[in-house]
Amino acid sequence: MPELRSAIDSLVAGGAAGSAGVSALLASLMIAAFIGLAVAWVYQRTHHGLSYSRGFTQSLVVLTMGATLLIFVIGDSLVTAFGLLGALAIVRFRNVLKDTRDTVFVFFSLVLGMAAGTQRYGIALVGGAVLMSVVTYLHLVAFGSKTRFDGHVTYAVRRGDSGGDEWKAALARIDEVLGRFCRGIEKMTSHDSDESVEVVSAVRLRDPERGSEMVEYLRATPGVVEASLVLRDRYAEL
């Protein structure tokens, strides 16, 4: 009888411990999912260029949860850790990341997932919030850019009488349009021909999304023959 009672007590204790383990796992996975979604959202909102992939963005969420689950599987077992390391060594990942920034986000997801897996929720939440805040700040201020201009605007003004009232009125209207859409303007070059004067200026737009609207206003300005805008790639330093 003592042996049977001991076995029953051991079974009950094991079941309680298993239930507590499952509860901790579910809590960690939910927090990891929340953090992964936040990381993926920041990545999506701050990404520029042609290398964006919806599959990669979704993978950031799953990767964070996978790292959490991996930590729970390993636990305190050194044998399990080496076994998983050997299993992962067999798998070949053929997808090559096109951007260094993508590698950084993968590292973020792994570290935050491991923090959630070890039930260090404070570190996972605070660390994730700080990291994403820094990434958002770098995106908003365009940190690392060598130039302060967004692109170049080119417009041609009908020559007419270069010193006449029509010429001065056309230049005044052009300055008004550029001042409305641009925070900074620097004249680069001008080219004179028999019929018009072509001017190229570097501009820093108030809102890059309204660049085409500025071009339409310039084209509608009396005296302007043609106008165009070329925006530079924010990640291409020329």
Residue pairs with C-beta under 8 A, 6 or more apart in sequence:
21 72
24 119
25 69
25 72
27 119
27 121
28 68
28 72
28 116
28 117
28 119
28 121
29 65
29 68
29 69
29 116
31 116
31 121
31 124
31 125
32 64
32 65
32 67
32 68
32 112
32 113
32 116
32 117
32 124
33 61
33 64
33 65
35 64
35 112
35 113
35 116
35 124
35 125
35 128
36 60
36 61
36 62
36 63
36 64
36 65
36 109
36 112
36 113
37 61
38 128
38 132
39 60
39 61
39 64
39 105
39 108
39 109
39 112
39 128
39 132
40 57
40 58
40 60
40 61
42 132
42 135
42 136
43 57
43 60
43 105
44 52
44 57
45 136
45 139
46 135
46 136
46 138
46 139
47 101
48 233
48 234
48 235
49 99
49 233
49 235
51 98
51 99
51 102
56 102
60 105
60 106
60 109
63 106
63 109
63 110
63 113
64 109
64 110
64 112
64 113
64 116
65 113
66 113
67 109
67 110
67 111
67 112
67 113
67 114
67 116
67 117
68 113
68 114
68 116
68 117
69 117
70 84
70 113
70 114
70 117
71 113
71 114
71 117
71 118
72 117
73 80
73 84
74 80
74 81
74 84
97 103
97 106
108 128
108 131
111 127
112 124
112 127
112 128
112 131
115 121
115 123
115 124
115 127
116 124
137 143
138 144
142 234
145 234
145 237
146 237
147 232
147 237
148 184
148 204
149 184
149 186
149 202
149 203
149 204
149 232
150 203
150 204
150 205
150 208
150 211
150 231
150 232
151 202
151 203
151 205
151 211
151 229
151 230
151 231
151 232
152 188
152 200
152 201
152 202
152 203
152 229
152 230
153 178
153 200
153 201
153 203
153 214
153 215
153 218
153 227
153 228
153 229
153 230
154 198
154 199
154 200
154 201
154 226
154 227
154 228
154 229
154 230
155 174
155 198
155 199
155 218
155 224
155 226
155 227
155 228
156 196
156 197
156 198
156 199
156 224
156 225
156 226
156 227
157 167
157 170
157 171
157 174
157 196
157 197
157 199
157 223
157 224
157 225
158 170
158 195
158 196
158 223
158 224
158 225
159 167
159 192
159 193
159 194
159 195
159 196
159 197
160 166
160 167
160 223
161 167
162 197
166 223
167 223
169 222
169 223
170 221
170 222
170 223
170 224
173 221
173 222
173 223
174 218
174 221
174 224
177 214
177 217
177 218
177 221
178 185
178 201
178 203
178 214
178 218
179 185
180 214
180 217
181 203
181 205
181 206
181 207
181 210
181 211
181 213
181 214
181 217
182 203
182 204
182 205
182 206
182 214
183 204
183 205
183 206
184 203
184 204
185 201
185 202
185 203
185 204
186 201
186 202
186 203
187 199
187 200
187 201
188 200
188 201
188 202
189 199
189 200
190 197
190 198
190 199
190 200
191 197
191 198
195 225
196 225
203 229
205 211
205 214
208 231
211 229
211 231
212 229
214 229
215 227
215 228
215 229
218 224
218 227
219 226
219 227
232 238
